[in-house]
């Protein structure tokens, strides 16, 4: 990973067996800040509950690579431009191991997640995502209006200003 890894991109990265990030990577799940849902909702299965709640309930979209590693979102952080070479080196290490053992070990790790309820949790997350996506809150309507007329950057700036104003009131 390098650059921004937000929302669906983060969920995709979490679905990978290993994730290597360079120091420029920025992570987050901003969906809650503009009234949208996180469809896959893998975060609570990958990182500790306190970190998952911090990330998902605040809509943070500014998590540095180092913080992402502390949270358990990535396996390793490397210097800028070194993520792909490091990822290829890890893939090579897995490839050089006994293929049958690697395959069965991966299967049992994934099976343990299924036993703990991962598949059912993902289904419940999808049900919740449909409810959130069907709810056209005033914030979501305005975010989408700004995004359509002025672009995503303007919509995010509006969202950030709204969040700052709400925080100042509290």
DSSP file (Angstrom, degrees, kcal/mol; ACC not computed):
  #  RESIDUE AA STRUCTURE BP1 BP2  ACC     N-H-->O    O-->H-N    N-H-->O    O-->H-N    TCO  KAPPA ALPHA  PHI   PSI    X-CA   Y-CA   Z-CA
    1    1 A X              0   0    0      0, 0.0    21,-2.7     0, 0.0     2,-0.3   0.000 360.0 360.0 360.0 141.5    0.0    0.0    0.0
    2    2 A X        +     0   0    0     19,-0.2     2,-0.1     2,-0.2    23,-0.1  -0.973 360.0   8.1-151.0 154.4    1.1    3.5   -0.7
    3    3 A X  S    S-     0   0    0     -2,-0.3    23,-2.6    19,-0.1     2,-0.3  -0.481 115.7  -2.5  73.4-147.2   -0.9    6.8   -0.8
    4    4 A X  E     +a   26   0A   0     21,-0.2     2,-0.3    -2,-0.1    23,-0.2  -0.622  51.6 178.9 -86.6 136.5   -4.5    6.7    0.4
    5    5 A X  E     +a   27   0A   0     21,-3.2    23,-1.4    -2,-0.3     2,-0.3  -0.744  28.6 154.1-132.4  81.5   -6.1    3.4    1.5
    6    6 A X  E >   -a   28   0A   0     -2,-0.3     3,-2.0    21,-0.2    23,-0.2  -0.801  49.6 -27.3-117.4 151.7   -9.6    4.5    2.6
    7    7 A X  T >> S+     0   0    0     21,-1.9     4,-2.1    -2,-0.3     3,-0.6  -0.195 132.5  12.1  55.2-121.4  -13.0    2.9    2.8
    8    8 A X  H 3> S+     0   0    0      1,-0.3     4,-2.4     2,-0.2    -1,-0.3   0.820 127.5  59.0 -59.5 -32.6  -13.4    0.0    0.3
    9    9 A X  H <> S+     0   0    0     -3,-2.0     4,-2.2     2,-0.2    -1,-0.3   0.895 106.7  47.7 -63.7 -39.0   -9.6    0.0   -0.4
   10   10 A X  H <> S+     0   0    0     -3,-0.6     4,-2.4    18,-0.3    -2,-0.2   0.922 110.6  51.0 -67.2 -43.2   -8.9   -0.6    3.3
   11   11 A X  H  X S+     0   0    0     -4,-2.1     4,-1.3     1,-0.2    -2,-0.2   0.902 110.6  49.9 -60.1 -39.9  -11.5   -3.4    3.4
   12   12 A X  H  X S+     0   0    0     -4,-2.4     4,-0.6     1,-0.2     3,-0.4   0.920 109.8  50.2 -63.8 -43.9   -9.8   -4.9    0.3
   13   13 A X  H >< S+     0   0    0     -4,-2.2     3,-1.0     1,-0.2    -2,-0.2   0.883 108.3  53.5 -61.6 -37.9   -6.4   -4.7    2.0
   14   14 A X  H 3< S+     0   0    0     -4,-2.4    -1,-0.2     1,-0.2    -2,-0.2   0.784 101.3  60.0 -68.7 -25.8   -7.8   -6.4    5.1
   15   15 A X  H 3< S+     0   0    0     -4,-1.3    -1,-0.2    -3,-0.4    -2,-0.2   0.650  89.8  92.6 -75.3 -14.0   -9.1   -9.3    2.9
   16   16 A X  S << S-     0   0    0     -3,-1.0     3,-0.1    -4,-0.6    -3,-0.0  -0.437  83.9-124.9 -77.3 154.1   -5.5  -10.0    1.8
   17   17 A X  S    S+     0   0    0      1,-0.2     2,-0.3    -2,-0.1    -1,-0.1   0.904  93.8  12.2 -65.0 -41.4   -3.3  -12.5    3.7
   18   18 A X        -     0   0    0      2,-0.0     2,-0.4    56,-0.0    -1,-0.2  -0.976  66.2-159.1-136.7 148.7   -0.6   -9.9    4.3
   19   19 A X        -     0   0    0     -2,-0.3    56,-2.6    -3,-0.1    57,-1.4  -0.990   4.2-171.6-133.6 126.5   -0.4   -6.1    3.9
   20   20 A X  E     -c   76   0B   0     -2,-0.4     2,-0.4    55,-0.2    57,-0.2  -0.960  10.5-169.7-114.3 131.9    2.8   -4.1    3.5
   21   21 A X  E     -c   77   0B   0     55,-2.7    57,-2.6    -2,-0.5     2,-0.2  -0.937  16.2-136.2-121.6 142.9    2.6   -0.3    3.6
   22   22 A X  E >   -c   78   0B   0    -21,-2.7     3,-2.3    -2,-0.4    57,-0.2  -0.598  39.4 -99.0 -89.6 165.7    5.1    2.3    2.8
   23   23 A X  T 3  S+     0   0    0     55,-1.6    42,-0.5     1,-0.3    43,-0.2   0.649 119.0  62.9 -60.3 -17.1    5.4    5.3    5.1
   24   24 A X  T 3  S+     0   0    0    -23,-0.1    -1,-0.3    40,-0.1   -22,-0.1   0.618  77.1 115.2 -82.8 -11.6    3.3    7.5    2.8
   25   25 A X    <   -     0   0    0     -3,-2.3    40,-0.8   -24,-0.3     2,-0.4  -0.296  47.4-164.0 -66.3 141.0    0.2    5.4    3.2
   26   26 A X  E     -aB   4  64A   0    -23,-2.6   -21,-3.2    38,-0.2     2,-0.3  -0.995   9.2-164.1-125.4 130.8   -2.8    6.9    4.9
   27   27 A X  E     +aB   5  63A   0     36,-3.1    36,-2.5    -2,-0.4     2,-0.3  -0.784  19.3 132.2-116.8 155.5   -5.6    4.6    6.2
   28   28 A X  E     -a    6   0A   0    -23,-1.4   -21,-1.9    -2,-0.3   -18,-0.3  -0.932  46.5-132.3 174.1 167.5   -9.2    5.1    7.2
   29   29 A X    >   +     0   0    0     31,-1.9     3,-0.5    26,-0.4    30,-0.2  -0.715  33.4 164.3-131.6  77.5  -12.9    4.3    7.2
   30   30 A X  G >   +     0   0    0     -2,-0.2     3,-1.8     1,-0.2     4,-0.5   0.456  41.6 106.2 -80.3   0.8  -14.6    7.6    6.7
   31   31 A X  G > >S+     0   0    0      1,-0.3     5,-2.4     2,-0.2     3,-1.7   0.835  72.6  58.1 -52.7 -42.1  -18.0    6.3    5.7
   32   32 A X  G X 5S+     0   0    0     -3,-0.5     3,-0.9     1,-0.3    -1,-0.3   0.765  96.4  65.7 -61.8 -25.0  -19.8    7.1    8.9
   33   33 A X  G < 5S+     0   0    0     -3,-1.8    -1,-0.3     1,-0.2    -2,-0.2   0.686 111.1  33.1 -74.3 -17.4  -18.9   10.7    8.5
   34   34 A X  G < 5S-     0   0    0     -3,-1.7    -1,-0.2    -4,-0.5    -2,-0.2   0.070 120.0 -98.4-126.8  27.2  -21.1   11.1    5.4
   35   35 A X  T < 5S+     0   0    0     -3,-0.9     2,-0.2     1,-0.2    -3,-0.2   0.757  80.3 126.9  72.3  27.5  -23.9    8.6    6.3
   36   36 A X      < -     0   0    0     -5,-2.4     2,-0.3    -6,-0.2    -1,-0.2  -0.622  52.2-116.5-111.2 173.6  -22.6    5.7    4.3
   37   37 A X        -     0   0    0     -2,-0.2     2,-0.8    92,-0.1    92,-0.1  -0.724  11.0-126.8-111.8 158.1  -22.0    2.1    5.3
   38   38 A X        -     0   0    0     -2,-0.3    91,-0.1     1,-0.2    90,-0.1  -0.911  27.3-166.6 -99.7 106.9  -19.0   -0.2    5.5
   39   39 A X  S    S+     0   0    0     -2,-0.8    90,-0.2     1,-0.2    -1,-0.2   0.941  80.0  32.9 -68.6 -50.7  -20.2   -3.2    3.4
   40   40 A X  S    S-     0   0    0     85,-0.1    -1,-0.2    86,-0.1    85,-0.2   0.913  79.3-166.2 -75.6 -41.5  -17.5   -5.8    4.3
   41   41 A X        +     0   0    0     84,-0.1     3,-0.2     1,-0.1     4,-0.2   0.922  30.5 148.7  53.7  51.7  -16.9   -4.7    7.9
   42   42 A X    >>  +     0   0    0      1,-0.2     3,-1.7     2,-0.1     4,-1.0   0.681  46.2  88.6 -82.7 -20.1  -13.7   -6.7    8.2
   43   43 A X  H >> S+     0   0    0      1,-0.3     4,-2.6     2,-0.2     3,-1.2   0.881  83.6  52.5 -50.1 -49.5  -12.0   -4.3   10.6
   44   44 A X  H 34 S+     0   0    0      1,-0.3    -1,-0.3    -3,-0.2    -2,-0.1   0.724 110.1  51.0 -64.1 -17.0  -13.5   -5.8   13.9
   45   45 A X  H <4 S+     0   0    0     -3,-1.7    -1,-0.3    -4,-0.2    -2,-0.2   0.668 116.2  39.3 -88.6 -18.1  -12.1   -9.2   12.8
   46   46 A X  H << S+     0   0    0     -3,-1.2     2,-0.2    -4,-1.0    -2,-0.2   0.810 117.3  35.8-101.4 -37.6   -8.6   -8.0   12.1
   47   47 A X  S  < S-     0   0    0     -4,-2.6    25,-0.1    -5,-0.2    -1,-0.1  -0.726  94.7 -78.3-119.3 167.5   -7.9   -5.5   14.9
   48   48 A X     >  -     0   0    0     23,-0.5     4,-2.7    -2,-0.2     3,-0.2  -0.229  44.5-112.8 -61.4 149.3   -8.8   -5.1   18.6
   49   49 A X  H  > S+     0   0    0      1,-0.2     4,-2.7     2,-0.2     5,-0.2   0.855 115.0  53.0 -55.2 -40.4  -12.3   -3.9   19.4
   50   50 A X  H  > S+     0   0    0      2,-0.2     4,-2.2     1,-0.2    -1,-0.2   0.923 112.8  44.2 -63.3 -43.2  -11.1   -0.6   20.9
   51   51 A X  H  > S+     0   0    0     -3,-0.2     4,-2.6     2,-0.2     5,-0.2   0.908 112.5  53.2 -65.8 -41.2   -9.1    0.2   17.8
   52   52 A X  H  X S+     0   0    0     -4,-2.7     4,-3.0     1,-0.2     5,-0.3   0.919 110.9  46.1 -60.4 -44.2  -12.1   -0.9   15.6
   53   53 A X  H  X S+     0   0    0     -4,-2.7     4,-2.6     2,-0.2     5,-0.4   0.910 111.6  51.8 -66.7 -41.4  -14.5    1.4   17.4
   54   54 A X  H  X S+     0   0    0     -4,-2.2     4,-1.0    -5,-0.2     6,-0.5   0.941 117.1  39.6 -58.2 -47.2  -12.0    4.3   17.3
   55   55 A X  H  X>S+     0   0    0     -4,-2.6     4,-0.9     1,-0.2     5,-0.9   0.930 123.6  36.9 -69.2 -47.2  -11.6    3.9   13.5
   56   56 A X  H  <5S+     0   0    0     -4,-3.0   -24,-0.3    -5,-0.2    -3,-0.2   0.843 117.8  46.2 -80.9 -34.8  -15.2    3.0   12.6
   57   57 A X  H  <5S+     0   0    0     -4,-2.6    -1,-0.2    -5,-0.3    -3,-0.2   0.715 117.7  41.9 -84.8 -20.1  -17.1    5.3   14.9
   58   58 A X  H  <5S-     0   0    0     -4,-1.0    -1,-0.2    -5,-0.4    -2,-0.2   0.652  99.2-131.0 -95.0 -17.9  -15.1    8.4   14.3
   59   59 A X  T  <5 -     0   0    0     -4,-0.9    -3,-0.2     1,-0.2    -4,-0.1   0.810  35.1-169.1  70.8  28.9  -14.8    8.0   10.6
   60   60 A X      < +     0   0    0     -5,-0.9   -31,-1.9    -6,-0.5    -1,-0.2  -0.218  22.0 170.6 -54.9 136.2  -11.0    8.6   10.8
   61   61 A X        +     0   0    0    -33,-0.3   -33,-0.2   -32,-0.1    -1,-0.1  -0.005  63.6  70.0-135.3  29.0   -9.4    9.0    7.5
   62   62 A X        +     0   0    0    -36,-0.1     2,-0.5     2,-0.1   -34,-0.2  -0.008  55.4 144.2-138.0  30.2   -5.9   10.1    8.6
   63   63 A X  E     -B   27   0A   0    -36,-2.5   -36,-3.1    -3,-0.1    -8,-0.0  -0.629  43.6-136.2 -77.9 120.4   -4.3    7.0   10.1
   64   64 A X  E  >  -B   26   0A   0     -2,-0.5     4,-2.7   -38,-0.2     5,-0.2  -0.246  21.9-108.3 -70.7 164.0   -0.6    6.9    9.3
   65   65 A X  H  > S+     0   0    0    -40,-0.8     4,-2.0   -42,-0.5     5,-0.2   0.897 120.5  51.9 -59.9 -41.1    1.1    3.8    8.2
   66   66 A X  H  > S+     0   0    0      2,-0.2     4,-2.0     1,-0.2    -1,-0.2   0.925 112.0  45.2 -63.6 -43.7    2.9    3.5   11.6
   67   67 A X  H  > S+     0   0    0      1,-0.2     4,-2.3     2,-0.2    -2,-0.2   0.889 109.4  56.7 -66.3 -38.0   -0.4    3.8   13.5
   68   68 A X  H  X>S+     0   0    0     -4,-2.7     5,-2.7     1,-0.2     4,-0.9   0.878 107.6  48.5 -59.9 -37.7   -2.0    1.4   11.1
   69   69 A X  H  <5S+     0   0    0     -4,-2.0     3,-0.4     4,-0.2    -1,-0.2   0.908 109.3  51.8 -69.8 -40.5    0.7   -1.2   12.0
   70   70 A X  H  <5S+     0   0    0     -4,-2.0    -2,-0.2     1,-0.2    -1,-0.2   0.878 111.4  48.6 -60.0 -36.9    0.2   -0.5   15.8
   71   71 A X  H  <5S-     0   0    0     -4,-2.3   -23,-0.5    -5,-0.1    -1,-0.2   0.691 118.4-113.0 -76.7 -18.9   -3.6   -1.1   15.3
   72   72 A X  T  <5S+     0   0    0     -4,-0.9    -3,-0.2    -3,-0.4    -2,-0.1   0.602  82.2 122.1  95.2  13.5   -2.9   -4.3   13.4
   73   73 A X  S   <S+     0   0    0     -5,-2.7     2,-0.3    -6,-0.2    -4,-0.2   0.785  77.4  29.4 -77.7 -27.4   -4.2   -3.1   10.0
   74   74 A X        -     0   0    0     -6,-0.9    -2,-0.2    -9,-0.1   -54,-0.2  -0.919  65.8-142.9-130.3 157.5   -0.9   -3.8    8.3
   75   75 A X  S    S+     0   0    0    -56,-2.6     2,-0.3    -2,-0.3   -55,-0.2   0.879  82.1   7.8 -83.5 -42.6    1.9   -6.4    8.8
   76   76 A X  E     -c   20   0B   0    -57,-1.4   -55,-2.7     7,-0.0     2,-0.4  -0.980  55.4-148.9-143.7 151.1    4.9   -4.2    8.0
   77   77 A X  E     +c   21   0B   0     -2,-0.3     2,-0.2   -57,-0.2   -55,-0.2  -0.989  25.6 177.2-119.9 131.2    5.8   -0.6    7.2
   78   78 A X  E     -c   22   0B   0    -57,-2.6   -55,-1.6    -2,-0.4     5,-0.1  -0.761  37.0 -74.9-126.5 171.5    8.7    0.1    4.9
   79   79 A X    >   -     0   0    0     -2,-0.2     3,-2.2   -57,-0.2     4,-0.2  -0.257  69.4 -74.0 -64.4 155.5   10.4    3.1    3.3
   80   80 A X  T 3  S+     0   0    0      1,-0.3    -1,-0.2     2,-0.1   -78,-0.1  -0.229 121.2  18.0 -53.6 133.1    8.6    4.9    0.5
   81   81 A X  T 3  S+     0   0    0     -3,-0.1     4,-0.3     1,-0.0    -1,-0.3   0.406 104.7  90.4  85.2  -1.8    8.8    2.9   -2.7
   82   82 A X    <>  +     0   0    0     -3,-2.2     4,-2.1     2,-0.1     5,-0.2   0.397  54.6  92.1-107.0   2.5    9.7   -0.4   -1.0
   83   83 A X  H  > S+     0   0    0     -4,-0.2     4,-2.8     2,-0.2     5,-0.2   0.943  88.5  45.7 -64.5 -48.0    6.2   -1.8   -0.4
   84   84 A X  H  > S+     0   0    0      2,-0.2     4,-2.8     1,-0.2     5,-0.2   0.945 113.4  48.0 -64.3 -48.1    6.1   -3.9   -3.6
   85   85 A X  H  > S+     0   0    0     -4,-0.3     4,-1.9     1,-0.2    -1,-0.2   0.909 114.8  47.3 -58.1 -39.0    9.6   -5.3   -3.3
   86   86 A X  H  X S+     0   0    0     -4,-2.1     4,-2.3     2,-0.2    -2,-0.2   0.917 111.7  49.9 -68.0 -41.7    8.9   -6.3    0.4
   87   87 A X  H  X S+     0   0    0     -4,-2.8     4,-2.5     1,-0.2    -2,-0.2   0.907 110.9  49.9 -61.9 -41.7    5.5   -7.8   -0.5
   88   88 A X  H  X S+     0   0    0     -4,-2.8     4,-2.4     2,-0.2    -1,-0.2   0.873 108.8  52.7 -64.7 -36.1    7.2   -9.8   -3.3
   89   89 A X  H  X S+     0   0    0     -4,-1.9     4,-2.1    -5,-0.2    -2,-0.2   0.913 110.0  47.9 -65.2 -41.6    9.9  -11.0   -0.8
   90   90 A X  H  X S+     0   0    0     -4,-2.3     4,-2.2     2,-0.2    -2,-0.2   0.914 111.2  50.6 -63.9 -42.0    7.2  -12.2    1.6
   91   91 A X  H  X S+     0   0    0     -4,-2.5     4,-2.7     1,-0.2    -2,-0.2   0.901 109.5  51.7 -61.5 -40.1    5.4  -13.9   -1.3
   92   92 A X  H  X S+     0   0    0     -4,-2.4     4,-2.0     2,-0.2    -1,-0.2   0.889 107.3  52.2 -63.1 -39.2    8.7  -15.6   -2.2
   93   93 A X  H  X S+     0   0    0     -4,-2.1     4,-0.7     2,-0.2    -2,-0.2   0.908 112.2  45.6 -64.2 -40.8    9.1  -16.8    1.4
   94   94 A X  H >< S+     0   0    0     -4,-2.2     3,-0.8     1,-0.2    -2,-0.2   0.904 111.9  52.2 -66.9 -39.8    5.7  -18.3    1.4
   95   95 A X  H 3< S+     0   0    0     -4,-2.7    -2,-0.2     1,-0.2    -1,-0.2   0.834 106.4  54.0 -65.0 -32.3    6.3  -19.9   -2.0
   96   96 A X  H 3< S+     0   0    0     -4,-2.0    -1,-0.2    -5,-0.2    -2,-0.2   0.641  94.6  86.5 -79.8 -12.9    9.6  -21.4   -0.8
   97   97 A X  S << S-     0   0    0     -3,-0.8     2,-0.5    -4,-0.7     3,-0.0  -0.342 106.0 -71.8 -77.6 167.5    7.8  -23.1    2.1
   98   98 A X     >  -     0   0    0      1,-0.2     4,-2.5    -2,-0.1     3,-0.3  -0.478  45.2-146.1 -64.6 115.3    6.1  -26.5    1.7
   99   99 A X  H  > S+     0   0    0     -2,-0.5     4,-2.8     1,-0.2     5,-0.2   0.859  95.1  51.8 -55.5 -43.3    3.1  -25.8   -0.5
  100  100 A X  H  > S+     0   0    0      1,-0.2     4,-2.4     2,-0.2    -1,-0.2   0.913 112.2  46.3 -62.5 -43.0    0.9  -28.4    1.1
  101  101 A X  H  > S+     0   0    0     -3,-0.3     4,-2.5     2,-0.2     5,-0.2   0.905 113.0  49.5 -66.5 -42.0    1.6  -27.1    4.6
  102  102 A X  H  X S+     0   0    0     -4,-2.5     4,-2.5     2,-0.2     5,-0.2   0.943 112.5  47.7 -61.3 -47.9    1.0  -23.5    3.6
  103  103 A X  H  X S+     0   0    0     -4,-2.8     4,-2.2    -5,-0.2    -2,-0.2   0.934 115.6  43.4 -60.9 -48.3   -2.3  -24.3    1.9
  104  104 A X  H  X S+     0   0    0     -4,-2.4     4,-2.3     2,-0.2    -1,-0.2   0.877 113.0  52.1 -68.0 -37.2   -3.6  -26.4    4.9
  105  105 A X  H  X S+     0   0    0     -4,-2.5     4,-2.1    -5,-0.2    -1,-0.2   0.923 110.3  48.2 -65.0 -43.1   -2.4  -23.8    7.4
  106  106 A X  H  X S+     0   0    0     -4,-2.5     4,-2.6    -5,-0.2     5,-0.2   0.915 110.7  52.6 -61.9 -41.8   -4.1  -21.0    5.6
  107  107 A X  H  X S+     0   0    0     -4,-2.2     4,-2.6    -5,-0.2    -2,-0.2   0.908 109.7  47.4 -60.8 -42.5   -7.3  -23.2    5.4
  108  108 A X  H  X S+     0   0    0     -4,-2.3     4,-2.2     2,-0.2    -1,-0.2   0.861 110.8  51.8 -71.3 -33.9   -7.3  -23.8    9.1
  109  109 A X  H  X S+     0   0    0     -4,-2.1     4,-1.5     2,-0.2    -2,-0.2   0.955 114.1  43.5 -63.2 -48.3   -6.7  -20.1    9.9
  110  110 A X  H  X S+     0   0    0     -4,-2.6     4,-1.9     1,-0.2    -2,-0.2   0.878 112.3  53.5 -64.7 -37.5   -9.7  -19.2    7.7
  111  111 A X  H  X S+     0   0    0     -4,-2.6     4,-2.7    -5,-0.2    -1,-0.2   0.887 104.0  55.8 -64.4 -38.6  -11.8  -22.0    9.1
  112  112 A X  H  X S+     0   0    0     -4,-2.2     4,-1.8     1,-0.2    -1,-0.2   0.875 106.9  50.4 -63.3 -35.2  -11.1  -20.8   12.7
  113  113 A X  H  X>S+     0   0    0     -4,-1.5     5,-2.6     2,-0.2     4,-0.5   0.895 110.2  50.0 -66.8 -39.5  -12.5  -17.4   11.6
  114  114 A X  H ><5S+     0   0    0     -4,-1.9     3,-1.1     3,-0.2     6,-0.2   0.912 108.7  52.0 -63.5 -42.2  -15.6  -19.1   10.2
  115  115 A X  H 3<5S+     0   0    0     -4,-2.7    -1,-0.2     1,-0.3    -2,-0.2   0.879 107.0  53.3 -62.1 -37.8  -16.1  -21.1   13.5
  116  116 A X  H 3<5S-     0   0    0     -4,-1.8    -1,-0.3    -5,-0.2    -2,-0.2   0.593 129.7 -96.8 -74.8 -10.4  -15.9  -17.8   15.4
  117  117 A X  T <X5S+     0   0    0     -3,-1.1     4,-2.6    -4,-0.5    -3,-0.2   0.646  74.1 143.3 110.5  16.9  -18.7  -16.5   13.2
  118  118 A X  H  ><S+     0   0    0     -5,-2.6     4,-2.6     1,-0.2     5,-0.2   0.923  76.3  48.4 -56.5 -48.4  -17.0  -14.4   10.5
  119  119 A X  H  > S+     0   0    0      1,-0.2     4,-2.0     2,-0.2    -1,-0.2   0.923 114.2  45.8 -61.5 -44.3  -19.4  -15.4    7.7
  120  120 A X  H  > S+     0   0    0     -6,-0.2     4,-2.4     1,-0.2    -1,-0.2   0.880 112.1  52.4 -66.1 -36.8  -22.4  -14.7    9.8
  121  121 A X  H  X S+     0   0    0     -4,-2.6     4,-2.6     2,-0.2    -2,-0.2   0.907 108.2  50.5 -64.2 -41.7  -20.9  -11.4   10.9
  122  122 A X  H  X S+     0   0    0     -4,-2.6     4,-1.9     2,-0.2    -2,-0.2   0.885 110.3  50.1 -64.5 -37.7  -20.3  -10.4    7.3
  123  123 A X  H  X S+     0   0    0     -4,-2.0     4,-2.2     2,-0.2    -2,-0.2   0.920 111.5  48.0 -64.7 -43.3  -23.9  -11.2    6.5
  124  124 A X  H  X S+     0   0    0     -4,-2.4     4,-2.4     1,-0.2    -2,-0.2   0.893 109.9  53.4 -64.0 -39.3  -25.1   -9.1    9.4
  125  125 A X  H  X S+     0   0    0     -4,-2.6     4,-2.5     1,-0.2    -1,-0.2   0.883 107.8  50.4 -62.0 -38.7  -22.8   -6.3    8.3
  126  126 A X  H  X S+     0   0    0     -4,-1.9     4,-2.2     2,-0.2    -2,-0.2   0.904 108.8  51.7 -66.0 -41.4  -24.4   -6.4    4.9
  127  127 A X  H  X S+     0   0    0     -4,-2.2     4,-1.6     1,-0.2    -2,-0.2   0.928 112.9  45.3 -59.3 -44.9  -27.9   -6.3    6.4
  128  128 A X  H  X S+     0   0    0     -4,-2.4     4,-2.5     1,-0.2    -2,-0.2   0.889 109.4  55.6 -66.4 -39.6  -26.9   -3.2    8.4
  129  129 A X  H  X S+     0   0    0     -4,-2.5     4,-2.9     1,-0.2    -1,-0.2   0.894 105.3  52.4 -60.7 -39.6  -25.2   -1.6    5.4
  130  130 A X  H  X S+     0   0    0     -4,-2.2     4,-1.7     2,-0.2    -1,-0.2   0.896 109.8  49.0 -64.1 -38.8  -28.4   -1.9    3.4
  131  131 A X  H  X S+     0   0    0     -4,-1.6     4,-1.0     2,-0.2    -2,-0.2   0.915 114.0  45.7 -65.3 -42.9  -30.3   -0.1    6.2
  132  132 A X  H >< S+     0   0    0     -4,-2.5     3,-0.7     1,-0.2    -2,-0.2   0.930 113.1  49.2 -65.8 -45.5  -27.7    2.6    6.3
  133  133 A X  H 3< S+     0   0    0     -4,-2.9    -1,-0.2     1,-0.2    -2,-0.2   0.817 109.6  52.6 -65.9 -30.3  -27.6    3.1    2.6
  134  134 A X  H 3< S+     0   0    0     -4,-1.7     2,-0.7    -5,-0.2    -1,-0.2   0.707  91.6  87.7 -77.2 -19.9  -31.4    3.2    2.4
  135  135 A X    <<  -     0   0    0     -4,-1.0     2,-1.3    -3,-0.7     5,-0.1  -0.714  64.1-162.1 -84.4 113.0  -31.5    6.0    5.0
  136  136 A X        -     0   0    0     -2,-0.7    -1,-0.1     4,-0.1    -3,-0.1  -0.641  16.5-175.0 -97.0  78.2  -31.2    9.3    3.3
  137  137 A X     >  -     0   0    0     -2,-1.3     4,-2.6  -102,-0.2     5,-0.2  -0.258  39.2-108.5 -66.5 159.0  -30.2   11.5    6.2
  138  138 A X  H  > S+     0   0    0      1,-0.2     4,-2.4     2,-0.2     5,-0.2   0.885 120.7  52.6 -56.8 -38.7  -29.9   15.3    5.7
  139  139 A X  H  > S+     0   0    0      1,-0.2     4,-2.5     2,-0.2    -1,-0.2   0.915 110.5  46.6 -64.0 -42.4  -26.1   15.0    6.0
  140  140 A X  H  > S+     0   0    0      2,-0.2     4,-2.6     1,-0.2     5,-0.2   0.909 111.4  51.1 -67.6 -41.4  -25.9   12.2    3.4
  141  141 A X  H  X S+     0   0    0     -4,-2.6     4,-2.2     2,-0.2    -2,-0.2   0.931 113.7  44.7 -60.7 -45.8  -28.2   14.1    1.0
  142  142 A X  H  X S+     0   0    0     -4,-2.4     4,-2.7     2,-0.2     5,-0.2   0.911 112.2  51.7 -67.2 -42.2  -26.0   17.3    1.3
  143  143 A X  H  X S+     0   0    0     -4,-2.5     4,-2.7     1,-0.2    -2,-0.2   0.944 112.7  45.8 -57.5 -48.9  -22.8   15.3    1.0
  144  144 A X  H  X S+     0   0    0     -4,-2.6     4,-2.4     2,-0.2    -1,-0.2   0.861 111.5  52.5 -64.8 -36.2  -24.0   13.6   -2.2
  145  145 A X  H  X S+     0   0    0     -4,-2.2     4,-2.2    -5,-0.2     5,-0.3   0.941 112.9  43.8 -63.6 -47.3  -25.3   16.9   -3.6
  146  146 A X  H  X>S+     0   0    0     -4,-2.7     4,-3.3     1,-0.2     5,-1.0   0.912 112.9  52.3 -64.9 -42.2  -21.9   18.6   -3.1
  147  147 A X  H  X5S+     0   0    0     -4,-2.7     4,-0.9    -5,-0.2    -1,-0.2   0.916 112.7  45.2 -60.1 -42.9  -20.1   15.6   -4.4
  148  148 A X  H  <5S+     0   0    0     -4,-2.4    -1,-0.2    -5,-0.2    -2,-0.2   0.874 124.2  32.2 -69.4 -37.3  -22.2   15.6   -7.6
  149  149 A X  H  <5S+     0   0    0     -4,-2.2    -2,-0.2    -5,-0.2    -3,-0.2   0.839 136.6  17.0 -92.2 -34.0  -22.0   19.3   -8.2
  150  150 A X  H  <5S-     0   0    0     -4,-3.3     4,-0.3    -5,-0.3    -3,-0.2   0.546 107.7-105.4-119.1 -11.3  -18.5   20.3   -6.9
  151  151 A X     X< -     0   0    0     -5,-1.0     4,-1.8    -4,-0.9    -1,-0.2  -0.241  37.7 -70.3 105.4 164.9  -16.6   17.1   -6.6
  152  152 A X  H  > S+     0   0    0      1,-0.2     4,-2.7     2,-0.2     5,-0.2   0.869 125.4  57.0 -64.1 -40.5  -15.4   14.7   -3.9
  153  153 A X  H  > S+     0   0    0      1,-0.2     4,-2.3     2,-0.2    -1,-0.2   0.913 108.8  47.0 -59.2 -42.4  -12.8   17.1   -2.5
  154  154 A X  H  > S+     0   0    0     -4,-0.3     4,-2.4     2,-0.2    -1,-0.2   0.901 111.8  50.7 -66.1 -40.5  -15.4   19.8   -1.9
  155  155 A X  H  X S+     0   0    0     -4,-1.8     4,-2.5     2,-0.2    -2,-0.2   0.897 111.3  48.0 -64.8 -40.2  -17.8   17.2   -0.3
  156  156 A X  H  X S+     0   0    0     -4,-2.7     4,-2.8     2,-0.2    -2,-0.2   0.904 110.4  51.6 -67.3 -40.5  -15.1   16.0    2.0
  157  157 A X  H  X S+     0   0    0     -4,-2.3     4,-2.3    -5,-0.2    -2,-0.2   0.917 111.2  48.4 -61.1 -42.3  -14.2   19.6    3.0
  158  158 A X  H  X S+     0   0    0     -4,-2.4     4,-2.6     2,-0.2    -2,-0.2   0.934 111.8  49.6 -61.4 -46.5  -17.9   20.2    3.8
  159  159 A X  H  X S+     0   0    0     -4,-2.5     4,-2.4     1,-0.2    -2,-0.2   0.911 111.4  48.5 -59.6 -44.2  -18.0   17.1    5.8
  160  160 A X  H  X S+     0   0    0     -4,-2.8     4,-2.1     2,-0.2    -1,-0.2   0.899 111.9  48.8 -64.9 -40.4  -14.9   18.0    7.8
  161  161 A X  H  X S+     0   0    0     -4,-2.3     4,-2.3     2,-0.2    -2,-0.2   0.897 111.1  50.6 -65.8 -40.3  -16.2   21.6    8.4
  162  162 A X  H  X S+     0   0    0     -4,-2.6     4,-2.4     1,-0.2    -2,-0.2   0.918 110.5  49.3 -62.4 -43.9  -19.5   20.1    9.6
  163  163 A X  H  X S+     0   0    0     -4,-2.4     4,-2.1     1,-0.2    -2,-0.2   0.889 110.9  49.6 -64.0 -39.1  -17.7   17.7   12.0
  164  164 A X  H  X S+     0   0    0     -4,-2.1     4,-2.1     2,-0.2    -1,-0.2   0.901 111.2  49.3 -65.1 -41.5  -15.6   20.6   13.4
  165  165 A X  H  X S+     0   0    0     -4,-2.3     4,-1.4     2,-0.2    -2,-0.2   0.901 111.9  48.3 -65.1 -40.7  -18.7   22.7   14.0
  166  166 A X  H  X S+     0   0    0     -4,-2.4     4,-1.2     1,-0.2    -1,-0.2   0.885 111.0  51.0 -67.7 -37.9  -20.5   19.8   15.7
  167  167 A X  H  < S+     0   0    0     -4,-2.1    -1,-0.2     1,-0.2    -2,-0.2   0.877 106.9  54.2 -66.1 -37.3  -17.4   19.2   17.9
  168  168 A X  H  < S+     0   0    0     -4,-2.1    -1,-0.2     1,-0.2    -2,-0.2   0.846 106.4  52.5 -66.1 -33.3  -17.2   22.8   18.9
  169  169 A X  H  <        0   0    0     -4,-1.4    -1,-0.2     1,-0.2    -2,-0.2   0.815 360.0 360.0 -69.9 -30.5  -20.9   22.7   20.0
  170  170 A X     <        0   0    0     -4,-1.2    -1,-0.2    -3,-0.2    -2,-0.2   0.470 360.0 360.0 -79.2 360.0  -20.2   19.7   22.2
